[in-house]
Amino acid sequence: MTRSRRRIPALLLMLAALPPLAVQTAHAETPGRHPDRHIAWKRCAQSPDDSVGGELDRAGAQCAQITVPLDHARPDGRTIKIALSRLKATDRAHRIGTMVLNSGGPAEPTLGMPLETRTYMKQVASRFDLIGLDPRFVGRSTPLDCGWPIGLWLRSAGSDRAGFDRQVAFQRDLAERCRRSQGDVLPYVTTRDTARDIDLVRRALGEREISFLGYSYGAYLGAVYTQMFPGRTDRVVLDSAGDPRTYGPRLMQGTEDEAEHALRAWASWAAEHHDLYGLGETRRQVLATVRHITDAAAGHPLQVGPYLVDQHVLPQILYVGSATDRPADRAEFASTVRVLNEAANGRAATPNEQLDGLLAFLLTSANSQYGSAAAAIICGDRAAPRDPETYWNEIQRSRSRHPLFGPLKNNIWPCAFWPSPPREQPTRIGNPTPALIVSATGDAATTYQGSKAMHRLMTGSRLLTLDAIAHGIYGEYGNPCVDAKVNTYLATGTLPPGDESCPAIGRL
């Protein structure tokens, strides 16, 4: 799941292909211990170099923590802290209510999200209290860190069995590190428990209902909340929503076609700008350059600045970089491919800012906390196959048709070795909650077909379609048609009478 500028974290474009589940009837969760209604709001900055906290303070926001049970079935047992921020409505006379935000991931901190969301919402932002809530074990909410040597486990299986066997050992080691350091809390790092936390926040704020805006995984979280707590939402916007039946440890499986379509579309754009990037004068030539880079990485790791980029990491870079059709993003990715091509040709290659950030995320321990929490949520939500041969067989089946992205999207993850099985069955979405689902036809992660599946399961929803290659649309992609339609819904609380669509910016 990568969304525009912010999606180096964010599981870098997520999806899956698991068997459909039967629809589960909506019923309200039994409330646990009631949190203290008195929330001790205070300044957000925790230190002089706390940039997010400083920005929140300058915007007039406040921050707080509430105490919630580690295990909601044992409300008087061990507790953890949930961190939240609040940017209060300025038009108190026309205040609509409270909106809880989630940035996605899973495991993206959301504390600072009210600042950017306020700009997307324009005038209607003055009528909402915007709540940025770091989910349990994320950001400032009792963070979890397994001490991983890398920030994220997303890797390709590589070109042969030896490469896959290295991946098995690598992913097994990551899971073992989590067992040793965090084993006592792993069973409680789940989407369902986060939804329960959100409802305790709602009660602590004294709200009968909350509105909700979530992107990517955040859209799944929002759908789970509506299922577990029916009747407790007002306006609901689910942006880049996938099929909730397919979310889980195989969430990248089955999206190879969309990824290849995005890469081919970028290659056509790069060919039109050959004079700037020198990657090829036709789409075929640009794709040949990409194959040259991948072949070189299969032979030996590419030296890119201080980093070694091997055949396990390179496909993820190509996947993330090509997954948007915004010209500025395509230009940045073309610069990245130019650097990789220099390395593939044995020349000195210095990463640009985008590539340097991505490689630091994938290859160093700087973001171990993010990757650890993301794995814990996904592996805690749904069980994964345990036998490595299952993955190898699926990789081999996909390789002939999808030689680049098949071994990436079908590779083994730490979930295959996760120390604790899920405590609960995945939430089966099926309810009439009114919601606006926003999706792009060319989304290479939470695909358009997935959003349509969410729309069918949430029978009170409307689908707003953008004809574009994008992941993370409202406010982030910059389409005025989408932004206006979402803001109209937020202002009025009235969904469109039917599904609607918006053209890409260049076709407005």
Secondary structure, DSSP 8 states (H G I E B T S, - for coil): ---GGG-SSSTTS-------------------S---S----B-S-SSTT-HHHHHHHHTT-EEEEEEEESSTT-TTS-EEEEEEEEE--S-GGG--EEEEEE--TTT---TTHHHHHHHHHGGGGGGEEEEEE--TTSTTSS------SSS-------SSHHHHHHHHHHHHHHHHHHHHHHTTTGGG-SHHHHHHHHHHHHHHTT-S-EEEEEETHHHHHHHHHHHHSTT-EEEEEEET---TTS-STTTTTT-HHHHHHHHHHHHHHHHHTHHHH-S-SSHHHHHHHHHHHHHHHHHS-EEETTEEE-TTTHHHHHHHHTS---HHHHHHHHHHHHHHHHHHTTS-----HHHHHHHHHHHSGGGHHHHHHHHHHHHHHS-----HHHHHHHHHHHHTT-TTTHHHHT---GGGG-SS--SS------B---EEEEEETT-SSS-HHHHHHHHHHBTTEEEEEE-SS-SS-TTTT--HHHHHHHHHHHHH----SS-EEE--GGG-
